[in-house]
Amino acid sequence: MHSATRVLYMVDAPVDSLNQERRRLESEGRDVINLGQAIPDFGPPLEAMLEFRESLNDSALHRYTPDPGLAELRAVVAASLGPKANGEPVSADEIIITAGANHAFMVACAGIINDGDAVGLLSPYFLNHIMTVQGIGGRPIELLPDESFAYDPSAIERAIEYYRLKALTIVNPSNPTGKSFSREEVAAICDACRKTGIWIFSDEVYRRFDYSANGHTSVLSIRGIEENAIVIGSFSKEFGMTGWRVGWIRVPRKLVSQFLKVQDYSMICAPHPGQILGLNAMRTQPNWVASHIAEYNSRRLALLHFFQERNGFQVYGGQGAFFTWFRPHVDINSQTEVLEIMKQTGVCVMPGSIFGKAWTSWFRISYGTAGIDQLMESVRRIVSYFENH
Ligand SMILES: Cc1ncc(COP(=O)(O)O)c(C=O)c1O
């Protein structure tokens, strides 16, 4: 008896495997600094939690919501997206509340991708995206950037035609590099999708974590793409509520009823308590990240500066999310190395290899959960690990 081949050939849930090893070391009394998983160190706004406490008395809290989610929550999410490029507001009818952004991506893939359809992933990609494409029977195609992590729009267009892509996935700002795509880059990628008539899946879960001068560009603000655009977001990072499992998907109206079939068979609805807390958070502190962004930017700059000052390392200075993407100039397999790094230095980081075949010598630091002092201590230990390699 075997599991399905699709699952058998997937990588083991990589973050969870690393976390297990971290917990094992911690159970032996080791103190491990966790720069692995992408979680912020702040929780939801206090007012939102206090309001949530009140709703515990409401028996409806323990029941399903409508499949697409609470009407009020759909409306505030729609409003948070601002007007589309054609000037029309995003309507609440275009929003489905999901059990997190991973579930949203699964709904998008199950709703659009047929067996064997090719789905382009800008590489390095978010590891759960490739797993989802594989899991629903699609064919992931990795599209590589140049040395400066820019994607050539004409190469994207050629790949769309050569591989007959059904959809292209972009994560902006990017996990794992932290790249914040400029308006011109987003427009060029959208243009390639529009010209070739394919879908664009835009994961914008880090939209509020953007340190660039011009801020985040959503694909929805690009003229002519709204009918091809599936936009994904989440409460996990914006409101520090990864455990509550609430996200959302913006879908062109013509697709909503089809996507709701997937929603119904997979989750019925997103968790009701999470939707209530998310609604309270959006109402009381719609841009909760703003009160943390200066601190996050200082962490980003300190890490960038640290690696730029060292010989023997390449670092990518992305302007979004909360990741530092670096590699030592030694021939290395990051997949196995992260375990050794954790054992010897007591610092947990993510191996680049899980974000695409081309990235075996790279590593991702998440600076979401550690202050500057702890980050500096961690990278000093990592550098001395490689210097003694
Ligand atoms: C790019 C990206 N998309 C989706 C997710 C999953 O988010 P959620 O907790 O909303 O499922 C993550 C989490 O790390 C992520 O980095």
The ligand as a MOL file (V3000), in Angstrom:
LIG
                    3D

  0  0  0     0  0            999 V3000
M  V30 BEGIN CTAB
M  V30 COUNTS 16 16 0 0 0
M  V30 BEGIN ATOM
M  V30 1 C 4.4100 33.8470 0.5630 0
M  V30 2 C 3.5640 33.1390 1.5630 0
M  V30 3 N 2.3340 32.7590 1.2170 0
M  V30 4 C 1.5330 32.1100 2.0730 0
M  V30 5 C 1.9650 31.8050 3.3410 0
M  V30 6 C 1.0350 31.0850 4.2640 0
M  V30 7 O 0.2610 32.0040 4.9520 0
M  V30 8 P -1.0170 31.5800 5.8030 0
M  V30 9 O -0.5780 31.4610 7.2190 0
M  V30 10 O -1.9660 32.7000 5.6130 0
M  V30 11 O -1.5240 30.3070 5.2350 0
M  V30 12 C 3.2400 32.1710 3.7570 0
M  V30 13 C 3.7470 31.8020 5.0900 0
M  V30 14 O 4.9110 31.7910 5.3460 0
M  V30 15 C 4.0610 32.8590 2.8390 0
M  V30 16 O 5.2950 33.2350 3.1640 0
M  V30 END ATOM
M  V30 BEGIN BOND
M  V30 1 1 1 2
M  V30 2 1 2 3
M  V30 3 2 2 15
M  V30 4 2 3 4
M  V30 5 1 4 5
M  V30 6 1 5 6
M  V30 7 2 5 12
M  V30 8 1 6 7
M  V30 9 1 7 8
M  V30 10 2 8 9
M  V30 11 1 8 10
M  V30 12 1 8 11
M  V30 13 1 12 13
M  V30 14 1 12 15
M  V30 15 2 13 14
M  V30 16 1 15 16
M  V30 END BOND
M  V30 END CTAB
M  END
